[in-house]
Structures are given as C-alpha cells and as structure tokens.
Amino acid sequence: MQYRNIRTYLALAALAAAASCSKSNPAQPSGSAADSGGSLTASIAAPRPMTPANNGTVKNSDQPVTLVALNAVSTKAGVTYTFEVATDAGFGTKIQTKDNVAEGTGGQTSVKLDALPAAKDYYWHVRASGGGTTGVFGATYKFTIGPAISLSAPVPVSPLTGAATSDRPTFTVTDSVKAGNAAPLTLTYIFEIADNSGFNPIAVTGTVAETTGQTSFAPPVSLPTGRTLYWRATAVDQADGISSLASTVQTFTATNPLWPGILPPAGSGHATLGDGWDPATLTSFDGVRFDSPPLEARRIFDLLDRGFDPQGALDWMNGNGYPTTSVYYASVQAFGFAYQYMALVNGRWSLVLRIGA
C-alpha cells in the first residue's frame, strides 16, 4: 500500500501497535480495585467462633451473653459481621440476628445479645462481608443458658426489733426459699451488724453455711452496749452468682452480761485469774449440781479488776441492784459462796470447791 507521506504512515503504525497491545494486556482498572491487587471483589475467609465455648454453660445471672469471634481474613478493608443465634443446629428457628457489626480491634469482633430465655440450649455462628463479597458462616457453636434461680429474703427469727440481748447474741433467720432449680443449692448467709440503719460502716459481719430450716450466726467479738444496733442477713448462691434481698432490718440493744443495769466505774488490769474458772457443772459437798463459775464470782472479779477493794466490791453490788450473799474473809483473803471459795492464792484469784458446810 502506498502512503502519501511519512507522517500518515507513522500515525497508522501507532494505531496498529496500540490495538496489538490491548489484545495481549487488557487495560487495568483504576482506583480502589487496582489498589486491591486487581480484583473488584474481596476474598473473605470465614470468622471463627471463640466464646461462649462450644457446649459451654452460661449462668442466667451472667446475661446478656456476649458472642466473640476471631476476625475473618479479608483482602479488603471495611469488613462487617453477621451473628445468628438459633434454637436448632440447622438454624431453622433463628431468634436473634445481629447484622452489620463493625470489625473489632485486637483481632476479635464481639456483639452483645439481648436477654435469652433461661434453661435452654442455643446455637450460634458468624460470617463476614465486605468489598462486594459475603463470606460463608463459620463453625456452629452451642451454649446453654442455666436455670433462672431466685432466692427469697431470709426471715428474721431473733433478736427481733426492740429486744435486749447480751453483748454476744446469736442471730437467727429462717432459711431463704429457692425457686427455679430442681438441684439442691449450697447457700451461705451474710450477717451484718451496724450502729446505723444505713449499714455504713458495718461493725461486724460474718458468713456462715446454711443449716436446715434456720441458720444462725454468733459474733466472735462483744458488741457495743447500751445503744441501738441494727442487723440483717442475705442469702447467697455463690455457684450461680445470685443473692437474695436482705432480710427486714431488726433493731436491738446489747447489754453487758455482767451488768445489765448500772455499769460500775471503768478501770482494768488490777486482778489476775487463777485456777478453777473454766465453765463446768460441778457437784457440791452435799450432792447439789451447780454451774461454775457462779455469776456472783464473775462480778466480784470484774470489780476487783476495775480497782475495787474486796469489801468495796460487795458493797457496790448490794447498793446498785446486784445483791450478793457472798462474804469476804479478810484474814484468809477469800470470798465465800454457797459451794465455792474465791481465794487469793499466790497473787491470783482462784475458785476452790468447798469441802464442807
């Protein structure tokens, strides 16, 4: 073919070269598709479920459940997730779907479910979507929501409001009533004692295991005397992480067991106990069974310890509403009681059983 001039020839040659190049090397797309390695859609691997663990149990009290999955591997950014929960492994009955969940950081994505009915099995799986691709669902995991357990508030038995007690009373409640679980529960009870109705601060607290019918707590320390105190108890099921409401608050007044009325002047450290003070039931010289140490002896020793002299202790008791028949024998430094002597032996006050009238 003849060409009129060299310029025309060169133009036609360039067109032919371009056509040949387009057949063997198609034009690359521009923008985000080119930036992604030449693919218009993403490649997405299925995410892997993590928690709740397969065949795990979730306490009903721990709801709402949070599902956690290991992030999917994707060739594009902007991945979202779909979580499905069903009551059957084939997902024929889906009860919750959480869609368009943004991918989480740290390699995991999570979503919080709405509350689920208790005492049932559930199945869940998750898939990822992004870059024009919807991935497949990953493995199916099963979990069980435990029973809905409830505990009624314990009912106070003693001391009830207005009671006067010793400084170490025993607190007793009727056991909490359990509902929602056929299996026996192992309950504990938290007893709280305070000098204020708000229980802030709490003066004494104790935790004891439930006993059949009623449960009691004896404080290990003496309580403040002569003022209004408050107490309550709460039942706790530690295995299932649930607690009852507190029992109705009761008030009481603790008194000194030795001096329920007028208190003697303060003071301490002036007397030392000797032998014979261990609590016991003894037999007198004439065959009478009696409890030792007698209340009179304990009161006299307390007064001696407060700094009273022996006869002064007896006089204070008789003059302040604590009558005593005890007699002090100064010549032998001993107090006489019906069946015992309280004698000063080697600087210590000991209790000695009388051997005759």
PEQUI-V888590 format. One record per pair of residues at least 12 apart in sequence whose C-alpha atoms are under 6 Angstrom apart, sorted by sequence separation. I is the first residue (numbers start at 1). J is the second residue. If there is no record, write none. Layout:
# PEQUI-V888590
i->(I/I)
j->(J/J)
This chain:
# PEQUI-V888590
i->(84/126/234/280/340/84/158/192/233/279/340/83/158/191/233/340/83/125/157/191/232/339/51/82/124/157/190/277/51/82/124/156/190/232/50/123/155/189/231/50/81/123/154/155/189/231/49/80/81/122/154/188/230/48/80/122/154/188/230/48/80/121/154/188/229/47/80/121/153/187/229/47/120/152/228/229/47/120/152/228/46/119/151/227/45/118/119/151/45/118/119/150/44/118/150/225/226/44/118/149/225/43/149/43/148/149/42/42/89/195/271/87/194/195/270/71/86/194/269/71/86/193/268/270/70/85/175/193/268/69/85/175/192/267/69/84/174/192/68/84/173/191/68/83/173/191/67/83/172/190/67/82/172/190/66/82/171/189/66/81/171/189/65/81/170/188/65/80/170/188/64/80/187/64/79/187/64/79/78/168/76/167/284/167/285/285/274/276/273/274/275/276/272/273/274/47/46/60/57/59/60/54/55/56/57/58/59/167/54/55/57/58/60/164/166/167/42/161/162/163/164/165/166/167/41/46/48/160/161/162/164/41/42/44/46/47/153/161/166/46/152/153/155/151/153/154/153)
j->(96/138/246/292/352/97/171/205/246/292/353/97/172/205/247/354/98/140/172/206/247/354/67/98/140/173/206/293/68/99/141/173/207/249/68/141/173/207/249/69/100/142/173/174/208/250/69/100/101/142/174/208/250/69/101/143/175/209/251/70/102/143/176/210/251/70/103/144/176/210/252/71/144/176/252/253/72/145/177/253/72/145/177/253/72/145/146/178/73/146/147/178/73/147/179/254/255/74/148/179/255/74/180/75/180/181/75/76/123/229/305/122/229/230/305/107/122/230/305/108/123/230/305/307/108/123/213/231/306/108/124/214/231/306/109/124/214/232/109/125/214/232/110/125/215/233/110/126/215/233/111/126/216/234/111/127/216/234/112/127/217/235/112/128/217/235/113/128/218/236/113/129/236/114/129/237/115/130/130/222/131/222/339/223/355/356/348/350/348/349/350/351/348/349/350/127/127/145/143/145/146/141/142/143/144/145/146/254/142/143/145/146/148/252/254/255/131/250/251/252/253/254/255/256/131/136/138/250/251/252/254/132/133/135/137/138/244/252/257/138/244/245/247/244/246/247/247)
